[in-house]
Amino acid sequence: MNKTAASRSYAKMIYGPSQKKTLHNLLKRELVLNFGFENKLKIADVLIESMLDIINTYGRETEQMKAHQILWPAVDKDDFPGYGKSMDKTKHKLIVLTLWTDAELNKIVNGLSPKALLKDRIARFCQEAYAQDTLLSMVDIALILNISPSYAVKLRIQWEKEHDQILKTRGSYHDLGMTLTHKRQIIKDHLKGLMPSEIARKHKHEPSSVDRYIGDFERTLPFFQENQSDAKIAFYTRMSEHLVREYRKLYQEFYLSDSSD
């Protein structure tokens, strides 16, 4: 594969899922999951296009929007990823994000560089999305701010370290990130005998998230003990293979290592 083709393939892998966050796919998911259209996909597409024509006639009331705000498709925080679950099968909805607040604009007017506000704006976007029961990925952030996903991740990590807080993103909340440092510490404390409420306070995490981390980890243990494959575990637990691999690392670290401290 030449350099151009490799670059195109990488871009498709990173940005392609964002193309699937459409109202059409959201409606199609509803018809397939709840109205028996799993074997009538072409009929579903025709029906959805007809519905969208009606929706587009009326559109969203712009009176609900304020200056410097945008609409953005974000993933529902309660629709967790699973084995073989792509973006077009994931529930999402349009939310309102504030590109610039009055306070931020005032700082710029008074001489502060817009670049200096990027970290705080990323944090605010994530918080606004979570307040609307949705989650943003770092690809979402990158597209909104016209920066690279890797730079968005770097800025997010800087903000989290400065504020000693994990932002609610799709990576952290749905366990899709490349690292699970916070989860490793949570499970380590669980194995040491700490109560979930104590762990939640210690790591400034929601109790429901702590319970889910612990519960999911415990569900994978019998499979690891039987040395089942990641793909098989993902299928039976409905977790992503990435998450299963991360849990396996934790299992190997805490159960197979001589030192579990």
N, C-alpha and C positions, 0 to 999 in steps of 0.2 A: 504494500500500500504506500503510495507516494505521500509527500508531506501535505499537499492540498487536500487529498482524500481523507487523510488521517485527521486533519483539522476540522473538515466538514463533519466527519463521523463523531468527533468529540463534541462539537457544537450541538449536533442533533441529540446526543445523549444528555447533555446538560440542559438545553433549552427546550427540547421537544415536548416534554411533559406539560410545559406552560401553555402550549398550543391546545392542549386537550381540556383545559379548564374553561369550558364554554357552557352557555345555557343549554345548547342542544344536547350535549353529553349528559348534563345534569338531568334533563327531562327524560332522556333515553334510559338512564340508569333507573329512574323511578318506574318507567313502564316495564322494564325488564324484571326488576326485583319485586315489584308489588302488584303488577297488573297482567302478568302472564304473557309478556311479549318476547320471552327468551328465544322463541322459534319464529318470530315475526319481525325480525330486525328491519327489513326494508319497509314494511308497513309502518313501523314505529318512526322511521326517518321521515316518511311522507307526512305522517300525522304531526310530528314535531315541527316541521317546516311550516305547516298550515297554522299551527298555534303561534309560532314565532312571528309570522306575518301579522297576526292580530295584536300580539304584544308590542311589536315595533310601531304599530299604528298609534299606540298611546304613549309608549316609552315611559321612562322614569320621570317623576315630577322633579324638575330642577329646583323647585322651591325648598326641597329637603337638603340641598347642598349649600355650603357656604363658600366664600371666596377662598381660593388656594386649597380646595379639596378635590379629590378624585375618587372614582369608583374602581375597585380592584377585586378580581376573583380570588378568594382565599379558601383554603380547605377547612371543612368543619372539624373542630377540635375533637369531637367525639367519634369521628369516622377513622378508626385506626387502620394502618396499613396491614396487609396480610399476604399470604402466599399467592403470588401471581396477580396481585391487585394493582392495576395500572391507574394512571390519573383519570382516565375517562370513566372509570368505575368508582371513583372516589367522590364523595359528596362535597360540594363547594358552593359558595354563594357570594354575591356581590356585597362588598362592604365599603364604607366610606373611610378614606384615609386623609389626614391633613398633611399636605405637602409642606406647608410652612405655617407656623403659628405666629400670632402677632408679636409674641415675645422674641421669637427667633429672628423675625424680620427687623425688629427694633435693634437687636444686637448687630446685625449686618449694617444697618444704617449708621450705627455708631462705630463702625470700623472693624468689626470682627470678621475674619475670613469665613466664607461659607463652608470651607473644608473643615474648619475647626468644630463645626456643629454636626458633622456627619455621624459621629458615634451616638450622640444624644438623639438625633433624628431616627436612626436605626432602632434604638431602644423604644422610642415613642411609637414608631410604626408597629412594632411587635406588640406593645402594650395596647394600642388601639385595636389591633386585630383580635387579640385575646379577649378584650372587653366585649367584642361582638361575637364571641364564641367561635372564633376561627383562628387559624395559624398561618403565618407567613414563613416561607422558606428563604434561604439566603439568595436563591435565584430570583425570587420575587423582589427582594430588596435591591438586588443588582440591577434588575430591569427598571425599577422605579427611579433609582438614583443614577442610572447610566454609568455604573462601575462594574468591575468584574466580580463574580461570585467569591473568588478567593480573597479579594480586598474587603468585601462585605463581611466575610467570616473573620478576618483579621480585626476589623473595627469592632465587631460584636464581642469578640473575646477580650479586647482591651477594655470595653465598657464593663463587661461582667467582672473582670478582675478589679477594676477601679471601684465598683459598687458592691463587690462581694455578693453577687446575685446572678442566678441563671435566668436568662430571658426565655419566655415561652415562645419557642419557634417550632416549626414542624420537626426539625432535627432533634431538639431536646425533648419535646413533649411526645412525639411519636417514635422516638428512638431511631432516627434515621441518620444521625450524625456519624462522623468518622470515629469519634471517640466517645466513651461513656464514663468519664472521670467521676461525675457526680453519682452515677448509678453504682459504680464500683465501690465508692465510699458508703453509700446507703446499704448495699448488700453486705459489705464487710461489717458494718455496725450491727446489722440484723444477725449475722452469724456469731457476733460477740454477745448476743443476748439482749440488745437494746430494744425497747418497745417502739413500735412504729411512730407513736406520738413524740417520743424523745428524738427519734431520727429526723422527723419532719421539722422540729424546732431547731435542731442542730444544723441542718443543711438549708434551712429557710425554704423548704419544699412543701407543697400541698400534701396533706395527709393521704388524699386519694391517690396521688401519684406514687407516694411511698408504698402504699398498700399494693398498687398495681405492679410496681417493680419487683417487690418481694414475691407476690403471687405468681407472676410470670416466670421468675427464676425458679421457684419451687416446682412449677409444672414441667420444666425441662429436665430436672434432675433424673427421673427414671429413664428417660431416653439416653442421657449421657452415660448413665451407669450401664446401659445395654449397648453402648457404643453405636447408636443409630446415626445415620448420616444427617447432615444439616438439612438437606432437601426434604427428607422424610419427616424430620421433626417440625420443619416449617409447615409442611402439609397438614400434619395432625394437630398442631397447636394454632394454626392460622396466623402465625407470626411471619415476619419477613426473614429471609435467609440471613440477611445482614445482622438482624437482632439475635438470631440463633447463634451465629458465629461469635458474637460478643458475649453471649451468655456462656458459651463453651469455654471461652478464655477465662471467665470468672470461675467456672466450675473447676477448670484445671488448676487455676491459681489457688483456690481455697480448699479444694478437696484432694487434689493429687500432689500438691507441693508440700514439701516438708515443713515450710514456714508459712503459716496462714496469717501472720501479723502483718 
